[in-house]
């Protein structure tokens, strides 16, 4: 049987089955099957706990040889025990350098071709508030045969450490006071090669060393002045395993002592190695200063540490005295420094730090009236790195109660990850930075953030529901659907006071639903989604066959209550409309977002300098806020078709609708005659541009699938995540925008009508929609409901598949894309259906699957079309097919959106429907 014929028969079956699907969806019950998990890609860093090296002499040391196939070994030069990273990270690929290195640590490495962020988690004993030196080592060694090392970002926890742009036998080091009992070191792919790492080392430092009031210290130089040879002085000479590099200027004179250097009685805390301190450099006489200069970033802050020890035995009663200047202008760091024989002394320049200068001029002079030339044994220069982002669990600078709850969030999500062995991109901090937050998880924008949404749908979870879920105190949405969870629903779910959505479909639960959850469901406070399973009772008490008798009364009473409420609200809305007037003298928008004045809008847009688009409201301008964040400003034109009434509706709607696949409203202006909406700026424009034949950068098949899933997430949220549902009414590629990460978001849904129930429809007096995307039933019925958006989405899917526009221009007449594609579908000619610009680079099975989905969406009769939840599930199945056929069962290009949660910040029916019904 041909593929085209099979599709035709499938559609006949679909027409019949959809009646049952729609009917059961209205009641909130019904059997549903969900196919392959939508997250195949990346694992987690659970593994065994990485503890400190147990030997007493290495207490406070963690030494990881990344990519090593030897579990543990002793370094032949330093004697430090190193361990393989295989037990501590389950992502990445172990590799061996092509060129030979004497140091075994440099011979192996781990690369990370998959995932945006990959993290090592270090857990030294009682780490919080302790000071650590953390060192990441890189030896490219042409391991991949490309003879060109990558460029990538290195993160310390949730904050950027630095960009690694020279990976040929280099290392980067930072000094940090841990704010938590764990330390994440993450490698972030920035699109300039595959990140890798050769070794990761942590060393505990004494609390009195390297004073840090905030941030962290990035090491720029650690110099052993007048040292000999090319080898680095480190452990065991340096008890803290710092790396000291030898350096001396040609006009400096080396001096040294064979006597023992000892710590001063005043308590020298820096533990300076004897091999470093027994050598120094001096000038020829006291009139010549020791000079050096270094390039600085004038916008950064720098700290300097100068280490001295007198190594020349002077005549009795004589001492060397010197001064230190940092600006070459005789502005001294200290009044004078007097050196004692063989006694280390450290002079610290850290208050205030050096800043605002393009260069640092160092000058060490003999003190006035003295006859001994200045000396210097060693010095260190650090750059202050700000750490603005707080991790999900941190204690510094916040009320104890806030720390308790954020810490509970972190512990709870880590317990869930370990308990269910979640194989997703769950690495590093769950929430921060927001660009790299865990798949399926949404957090607040607080500092520290709190987890408010968790989507573990189709994640192969087994067993019962763990009590850890109850620790996520601010959780609003929990999706555990389509797993293999069993047992009774625990009482702990009642302990989530903010929960408004709970999806338990597609599991094997037994017993009764807890009464508290049912009560919230009856009161309309909880969107409870469960199967009509014979072993799960929707009411208590639940006894034998009688349990089914209670399902319909509960649902019927709830539906009746909702209908009565909707009737009352609608009546009030009509009454208010009849009595009210469209003339508004002041803004009625109530928002948590910022309201801008017209003068501020002028400033943001640089006097409306750059037009980046046009819409029904008027022009759209590029703008920039005070914090340099780019925005798009939609200005309401006095001559536009829409007036204040529509503007108010859009603003009020966007204030309460939030989803990562909907364009975010940053603020608005309602200043007399001047009205504007300020949106997040979408750097990669709209989908229409990317599908255009004039665009040289052709979207890959995988990118098209990701965009389709993104848009489906956003539309499914508008239809099913908002109460009442929101109908877009003008869905098309130009209203699907792409951010810098090619994440798709739906725009311009603000003129949509909000409907009280699925069965209700609105007869529009101002027809919306664009030719080619408008449901063929609209011209005759004028009705708008969710299935009209589904039709538009089907047309967009066909555009993604074919690369052709909805209306294909011809010399004699224009053709609709459906008229063009249907004959090819009947002939099962997939090669001529898919965009020829892909040059055959697509998965045939997934392409047919998307064609089938698009056909079901674009059926001519609205009631025959699927709900967006079903469309989304099938697209995720399609995406999973691509995942499983990729290398190592992973997608070769990252698509974070396939597992994004159905964000469920529900609109409260009682308080939110009235403004939209006016």
N, C-alpha and C positions, 0 to 999 in steps of 0.2 A: 504494500500500500504506500503511495507517495506521501511525502511530508505535507504537501498542500491539502490533499484529501483528508489526511489525519487531522489537520488543524480545523478544517471545516466541520468534521464530525465532533471534534472537541468543543467547538463553539455551540453546537446544538445541545450537547450535554450541559454546557455552562449555562445556557438559557434557563434550563429547568432547575439546575442545582442552586442558582443564585437566589431564587425565591426563598428556598429554605435557609440559605446563609443570611439573607437580609432579615428574615423573620426572627431567626434566633438571635441575631445581633441586637435587635431592638430590645429583646428581653434580657440581654446581658449574659445569656447562657448559650451553650451549644458546643458541640465537639469541633475541635480544630487540630490540625496536625501541622507541625512546623518542621521544616526539613533541616538541612545541615547547619551547624553552628556558623555564625557569620564572622567569627574571629578565629582564624587559623594561625595568624601570623606569629606572634611573639609571646614568649613565656615570661616568667617572673624571676626574681632573684631570691626566692625563698631559701632553698638549700640548707646546708648546715650552718650554724652560727659561726661567724668568723671571730674567733677569740684572740686575745693577745698571746704571743709566744710564751709558753709556760716557764721557760728557764728563767731563774731569778735575774741573771745578768741582762736578759733581754725583756724585762718587764716593761710594758708600755710600748713594745715594738709590734707592728704588724707588717709583714713582708710578703708580698704576693708576686709570684712570677707568672705573668699572664700568658696563657696559652701553653704552659708547660705540661708535658705528659708524665712528668715525675711528680708524685704527690708531695714529697718533702725532701729537701736536701740542704746541706750546709754550704754556704757560699765559700769557694776556695780561698778567696782573698781576705774577706772580712770575718768569716766564721759565723755570720748571721744566718739563722735558719730561714729558708724560704719555702713557701708552700704553693702548690698549684692553685689556680683560680677555678678549677672545674667544679668544685663543690660549692662555689659562692656566686656563680652567675650561670644561668642556663640559656643565655643568648650569645650570639657571636660565633665566630669560627676560629679555631686554633690554627696558627700558621707558623712557618719557620722562615727566618730571614735567608735570602739567597746568598748573601756575603757572610764571611766568617767573622765572628766577634770573639775576643778572648773572654769577655764577661758572659757567663751562661745566661744571665738575665736578659741580655740583648738578643740571644739566639732565637727566642720564641716570642710570639705576640698573639693577641686576639683582636680580630677585626670584626666590624659590625656593619655588614652590608644591609641588614634589615632593621627597620625601626628608626624613628626620628631621634629618640633618646634612649641610651642604654647606660645602666648605672651599676656601680659596685657599692655595696653597703657595708661599712666598717662599723664594728660594734666593740670598741675597747671597753674594758670594765669600768662602769660608773663614769661614763664619758662627760656627762653634763658639767659645764663650767670648768672643765680642764682644758689646758692649752696644748695644742698639738702642732707639730710640723708635718705637713702632708706633701708628698712628692710623687708626681706622676712622671714616668720615664718612657721615652719613645725612641725606638731604633728601627727605622723603616726597612733598611737592608734590601730594598727592591723585592720584597717578598711576593708581590703580585706581578712582577715582570713589566710593570709600566714605566719604571725608572723615573717616577714623579710622585713625590709624597703628597698626601692629601692635606687639605686645610679644613679644620673643624673647630667647634667651640668646646671648651672644657668648663664644666660647672662644678662649683662646690655647693652641694645641696640644691637649693632653689635659686641660687644667684650665679651669674656668670663669673668665672674665674679669669679666663683669658681666651683668646683665639690662638690655637696651635697652628702655626704656619711654617715651621721648620722642624721636620720630624726626623732628621738625619742625626741620630745619636745626640739627642737633647733631653732635657728634663725641665719641669716647671715645679716650683715649690711655693708653698703658702703657709703662713702661720695663722692659726685660727683657734678661737676659744669656742668649744662645742656648746651649743644651746640645747642639745638633745642628747640622748644616750646612744645615738647612732650618727654616722657621718656618711652622706652619699657623695660619691664622686661620679659624675656623669659625663659621657661623651655625646655631643649633639651634632648630628649631620646637618650641615648648612648648604649642601648641594655642590661641594667642591672636592669630592673624593670620599672614600670610605674611611670613617674614623677607625683608629686602632690604638692599642696601648701595649707596652712591653712589660711594665712593672708598676706596682703601686705600693708605696711605703708610707707608714705612719709612725711617728716617734713622739712620745710624750715628753713635754718640756716642763721645767720647773715654773711655777706660777709667777715667780719674781722676774723671769726673763721676758724681754720684748713686750713692754707694756702696751696693751691694746685696750682702748676705751670703747671702741666700736669698730665694726668691719673686720678686715683681715689684712695681714701684711704679705704682699707679694714680693718675693726676693728678686732683686735686680742684680746685686753684686755681693759676693762674699769672698774677699780677697786676702790671701796670705802674702803680705808684703815681704819681698825678698825671699820668698820660698824658692825651693830648688826643684828642678825636674818638671815633667809634664803631668805627673800622676796627681790625682786628687787626694787630699788628706781627708779621711773620713773615719768611721769606726774601724778599729778600736781606739785610734788616737783621739777621736772625738766621741765622748760617751753618748752624745745625742745624735750621732751619725749625720752631722752637718757636712756638706761638701765644701772644702776650702780649695780655691784655685790660686796657684802661684802667679804673681805678677810684680814687676818692678820696672820703673822708668830708667832709661839709660844713664841719666845724670844723678841717680841716687846711688849711695854707697851702702853695700850690705854689711851689716854687723851681726854677730851671733854669739851665743854663750853655750857652753857645754854643761853649765850648772843646772840644777833642778829649779824649774819655775814652780812656785807654790802659791796657793790662794791666800789672800790677805785675811787678817784677823777680823776685818770689818765685814767679811762675808761676801766675797766675790761670787756672784750667782751664775755667771754665764758659762762656767765650765769650759773655759777656753783650752784647746788642746796644747800640750807642751810643745809639740812639733811646730805649731804655728807661732807660739809666743816666744820661742827661744831665738827667732830671727827677726830682724827689723831692718829698716832703711833709714839713712840719715843724709844730710847734705854735707858739703865740704867744710862749712863753717857756720857760725851762729848768725851771720848776716844774710844767709841764703835760706829762704823758706822751702819747705816741701810743698809742691803745688800739683794739683790735678783738677780736671774739669770734666763734667758729664752732661749729656743732653737730657733735658727733662720735658715733660708735658706741663705747660704752665697752668693747666686746669686741674692737675692732680696734686696730691699731697704726698710728701716724702719724709721718711725718717732715716737718720744716720746714726750708726754706732761705731765709735772709734776705740780700738783696743790697744793699750800700751803696756809695756813692761820694760824696765831698764835692764839691758843685757850687758852693758859695759860697766865694769867695776871702777867707779870714780874714786878720787882721793877722799880720804876721810873727811866727813863734814860737808862734802859737796853733793849737790843733787841737780839733776836736769829739770828745768822748768820751761814750760812752753805754753803757747796760746793757740787757739783754733779759730779760724775765720772761715765763713761759708759763702761770703759774697765778694771776696777779694777787695773789700773796702775797709779792712781793719775793724770790722764790726765783729767782736769776738764772741764765740759761743760761751766761754767761761772767762773769768778773770785770769786765771792761770792754772796750769796743771803741773803738780810736782810729782815726780816719779820716784818710787822706792825700788831699790835693787831687787830684781827677780820677783817682783810682786805685780800681778796683773791689775790693770785698772781700766774700766770702761767708761767712756764719756758718751752720753746719749743726747742726741739732738732730736727731741720729739715734742717740745712745747715752747712755742707753737711749731707745727710742722712746716717744712719748706714748701712754698706754693707760689704761683704767679710768676715764676721765672723760667725762661727757656733753657737756661743752663745753670748748673751748680758749680761754683768755683770754690775749691777747697784749698786752704792755705794754712799750714802748720808752721808757726814761727817760734824762734827762741824768745823767751820772755825778756822784756827790756832789762838790760843790766847783767844778763847772764852770758856765759862764754861757751856753752855747749850747744851744738847744733840740734835742731829738732829731729825727733825720730817718730816712726809709726810702725807698729807690728802687724796690724790687721784692721780691716774695716768692713762694714756691711751697710748696704743701702737698700731700703724697702720702699715700695709704693703702697699707699693705703688703698685698699679695695673696699668700696662701700657694699654692704649686703642689705639692700632695701627690702627684699621680700622675706616675710616670715614663713617658716614651714608650717604645715598643718598642725604639728605639735611642737610648741615652743613655750618657754616660760618667761623669757626676758621681756620686761617692759609691758606687762599686761596684768590685769587683775587675776588673782588666783583662780577665781571661778571660771573665767574665760579660758585660762590655761587648762583647767581640769577638763572642760568639755571638749576643747580642741584636741587635747591629748587622748581623750576617750575616743574621739573620731578616728584618730590615727591608729590607735591600738585595735579598735573594732575592725577597721577595714583590713588591717594586716592579719588579724585573726581569721577573717572571712577568706582572705586570699590563701592563707595556709590551710584552712579547714577544707576548702573545696578545690585546692590546687588550681586556682584560676589561671588559665593559659591565655592571658591577654597581654597587651602592652602595659603592664602594671609595674613600672620601674620608677625609682626615685620617689619624690614626694607625690602624693595622690592628687593635689590640687594646684601646685605652684611649680613653675610658671604656668599660667593658664593655657599657653600654647601647647604644653606638653602634659596636660592633665590626663589622668588615667581614662582609658576608653570605658564608656558606659557610666561615667561618674560626672556629676555637676556639683559645683561648690559656690558658696557666696563669694563676694568680692571683698570680704572683710580681711583684716590683717591681724591674726591669722585667719585663714578661710575655714568654713564649716561645710560639711558634706550635706547636700539637700536633695540629691537625686541619685539613685543607683539602679542601673539597668543591667541585670545579669541574665537576660533572656537568651536562650539557646547557648548556654555556656557549659553544658555537660555536668551540671551540679547533681550530686547524688546524696542520698541520706535524708536526714530531717533538716528543718530550719534551725540554724544555730542561734544560740542566745545572743551572739555578738551583734546581730542586727538591731537589737533593742538599745545598744549603746550609741547609735547614731541619732542623737536627740533631736536634731533639726531636720531629719529626713522627711521630705514631702512626698516623694514618689519612690516606690519600690517595685521593680519588675523582675519577678522570678519565673516568668512564663517559659514553657516549652523546655523544661529540664526533666530530670528523673528523680525529683524530690518525693519523698514518701512520708508516711506517718501522719500523726494528727497535727493540726495547726496549733502552734504553741501560744500560750497566753502572753508571751513577751511581745508579740505584735501589738498588743493593746497599750504597750508602754511607749509608743511613738506618738506623742500628742499632736504633731504637725502633719502626720501622714494624711494625704488627701487622695492618693492613688495607690492601689495594691492590686497587682496583676499576678494571679496564681494559676492561670490556665496552662494546660498541657503537662500537668504533673500527675502524681498518683497518691494524692492525699486521701485520708480516711477520717471518719468521725464527723464531729460537728464544727462549724465555724464558731469561734468564741463569740459570746453574746455581745461583748463590748464592740466588736467589729460590726456585727449585724446592726447594732443600735446606731452606729455612725453611718452605716449604709442607708438605713431607713430615714435618718435625719438629713440625708443629702450631703453629709460632710465627707463621705468616703466613696470614691469610685472603686468599687470592689468587683473584680473580674475573675470569675471562676467557671469551671466546666460544670455541665449537668452530669456529673459523675455519680454512678450508683452508690459509691462508697463515701461520698462527701455530702453531708446534709447542710442545706442552706438555712436551717432553722432548728431551734432547740425547743423541747426535747426531740430527739431523733430516734424513732423506734420502728425498726423493720420497714415494711412496705409503706407505712403511713407517711414516711418522710417526704415523698413526692407531693403529697397533698398540701404541704405547707409552702411549697415553692411559689406556686401561682398566686395564692393570697398575698404573700409578702410583696412580690413583684407588682401585682395588680394594685395593691394599696399604694405602693410607692409611685407607680406611674400615674394613678389617679390624683395623688397629692400634687405631683409635678404639673399635671395638666390644669388643675384648679389654680395653682399658683401662676402658671403662665397666662391663664385667662384673665386673672385679676390684674397682673402686670400689664398685659396688652391693653386691657380696658383703660387702665390708668394712663397708659402712654397715649392712647387715642384721645382721651379726654384732655390731657395736657396739650396735645398738639392742636386740638381745636381751639383751646382757650389761649394758647401761647402765641408768640410772634417770632418770626425769624430775625427780628431786629435785636441785636445784642449789643449792649453798651460796654460790657467789660467781660474779661475772660472768665469762663466757667470751668476751665480745665483744672483738675486737681491731680497733681503729679508729684512723685518723689524725685523726678528728674528736674534738672535745672531749667528755669525759665530765663530766656535771654531778652534783653531790650533790643530795639531795632538798631541802635547805635553799636551795640556789641556784635550784631549780625554783620553790619557794614565792616567792622574791624576784622571779624573772623574771615570774611570773604575777600579782604583787601579791596574793599569798595566794588565788590561783584566783578572781579577781574577775569576769572576763568570760568567759562561755561563748560560743563562736562556732560550736559544732557538736557532734554526737554520732556515734559510730561503734561498731564492734564491740568496740573496746578500752575504750570509756568516753567521757567528755567530752573536748572539745577546747577549750583556753583560749587567749585572746590574751595574748601575753607580749612583753617588751621586754628585749633584752640590754643590757649595760653601754654599748655603743656606740650605743644608741638604735635599733638595728635591730629591727623587729617580727618576731615569730615566732609560730608556732602550736604549742602544746604538747599532745600527745596523751597523756593519763594512763591507764595501765593500771588499770582498776577491778578490785578483788578479786572482784566479782560478775560480771565479764564472761565471755562464752563462751570467749574465748581465754585461754590461760594463758601461763606463762613460756616454754614450748617455742615457741609461735608468736611471742611477743615477740622471743625470741632470733633466730629465723629472719628476722623482718622487719629487725631491726637489722643483722644480719650482711649481709643482702642489700643494704640501702641504703648500707652503707659502701663498697661496690665498684661500685655502679651509678650512673653519672653521665651525664646527658643534659639539654640545655636544655629539653626538652619532658617531663621527669619532675620532680616536686617534689623539691627537694633536702633531704636530712637535714642539719641543722646540728649536732646532737649528740644525746646520749641520757643518761638517768639509770637506773642500775642499783644502787640503794641499798637493799639488803635487800628488804623487802616492797614498796618503792616503785619503780615502773618507769615511765619515760616516754620518748617520742620527741619531739624538737624539730625542727620543719620550718621552712623558709622560709614567711613569711606571704604569702598570695596576696590582694592587696587587693581584687580585683573578684569574690571569691566563686566560686561554681561555675556551670557551664553550665546546670544545671537551673533555677537562679534566673533567669538571663537569658532562658531560653525560656518562663518562666512567663507566663501571661496577666495576672498581677498586676504584671508589670514594665513600667513606663511607657516605658522606654528600649529600644525594639525593635532587635534586632540587624539590621544591614543585610545584604544578600545577600553582599557582599564580606567582611564580618566573619565570617559563617558559613563561607564558604569557607576563610578563614584559620584559623579554629578547627579545621575539619576536617583541614586539612593539618598543623597543629600536632599534633593528637592522633594522626594517622596516623604522623607522624615518631616520636613517643614509643613507640607500640605496635610499629612496625616495628623499632625498636631493641631492645625487650624480646624480640621474636621472633627477630630475625636478627642483631642486634649483640651479643647476649650468648651466651656458650657455657658451659653449656647454655642453651637458650632459656628464657625466663621467661614463664609464662602468668599473665595477670592474674586471670582467673576471676570478676571482678565489675565489668566495665567498664560504666559508665553515666554520664549527664550529671552527677550529683552527685560523681563521682570525676574529673571534668575541671575543673580549677581555672584561674582567670584572674588574671594579675598586673596591675600598674598599667598596663601597656602593652597589655592585652588579649591577651597571649601565653598560649596554652593549655598546661597541663602535666597529665600524668596522675598521679593520687594513689592511695594505698591499694593498691599492687600488692605490698606486702610479704608478704602471706599467700599469694602465688602459690607454686606448686610449680615447681622447676627440673627440667627433663627432660634426660635424657642424649642422646637422639636424637629426631629428628622422628617416627620410627615408634613410639617408645615412648609409652605413655599411662599415666595414673595413675588408678586407681579410688579416688575420694575417699571416705573414711569420714565426712567432715564436709562435706556438699554446700555449695558456695558459689554465689553468684549472686543476682540479684534478679528477681522476677517481671516478665516482659515482655522481659528481656534474655537469659534463659537459652536456650541452644541446645535446640531441641525434641528432639534425640537424647539429651540428658543424662538425663532421667528413666528411659529404658530401658537405656542403656549405663553411665551413671555416669562415662564417660570424659571427661577434660579434655585437650585439646591446643590448638594454636594456632588451629585453625579454629573453636573455640568462641568465642574472643575476636573473631574476624573477624565472626561472626554478631552479637555484641553491638555491634560497631562499625557494622554495617549498620543496626541499629535506631537508633543514635544519628544516623546520617546522615539517616534518614527524619525524625527529630525536628527536625533542623536545617532540613530542607526544608519540612516542614509546619507546624512550630510546635506540634505536638500531642504529648502524652506517649505512652509506649510502651503503656500501658493507658489506654484512653479510657473514662471512667466514663459509664455510661448509666442511665436510670431503671429499666430491667428487668434488664439484664445489662451486663457490661463487655466491650468489644471490644479486640482487639489491633490495633495500628496497621497491621499488614500486612493484616488483614481489611478495614480501612477504605480503604487506599491502593490495593490491587490492582485493584479495579473501576475506579477513576479512571485508573489506568495503562492498562488495557485500552482505555478510551475515549479515550486520548491527551489527557486533560483537564488539561493542565499548570497552567492558571490556577487551577483549584480544588485542585490538589495543593499548590502553594506557599503558604506562610503568608500569609493574607489581610492581615495587618498590614503587609506590605511594600507594599501598595497597587500592585502591579504593577511595582515598582522592582526588577527582576532581569533577568538575561540568560537568555532562553529556552533557548538552545543549551546553556549551561553547566548550567542547571537539569535538562534532560533527561539530560545527562551524569552528574550526581550521582545522579539517580534510577537510572540503569543500574548505576552502581557499587554503590549501596545494595542493589539487587536481587540482584546477583551475590554480595554478602557474605551476604545473608540467605536464600540457597538452603537448602531443607530438608535436603539431604544434605551432610554436612560436606566430603567429598572433592571436591565440585563447586565449593567456594568458592575464591576466589583467595588467594594469599599476600599479606601486607601490603605487601611490596615492590611488587607489581603494583598494589595499591590506591593506594599512595602515588604511583606514577608517573602513574596515571590522574587522580588528584586534581590533581596538578601541571599536567597538560595542561588540565584544566578551569580552573584558576587562570590559566593562560597565555591562555586564550580571553578571560577578563575583562580581562587586561592589554591585549591587542591591540585591544580595542574601546574602551578608555578614551581620554580626550583626549590627543592627541599620543602615542598608543600607550603611555600610562602609566596606572597604576591611580590613581584619584582619592583613594583612602584607602590609607594605607601598610600593606603586609603584608610584614613582614620575614621571616616564617617560611617563605615559599614556596621559599626557596633555602637553608634551614638544612641543615647537613650531617647525614648519618646518623652521629651521634657514635658512635665505635667504641672505647670503652674496654673491650675484651673481657675477660671473666672468664677467667682461665687455667684450663683444664679440670682439670689435675692438682691444682691447689691449692685451687680454689674449689668444686668440686662436692661434696666430702665433707661440709662443714657443712650443706648444704641437703638432702642425701640421708639425713640421720639420722632 
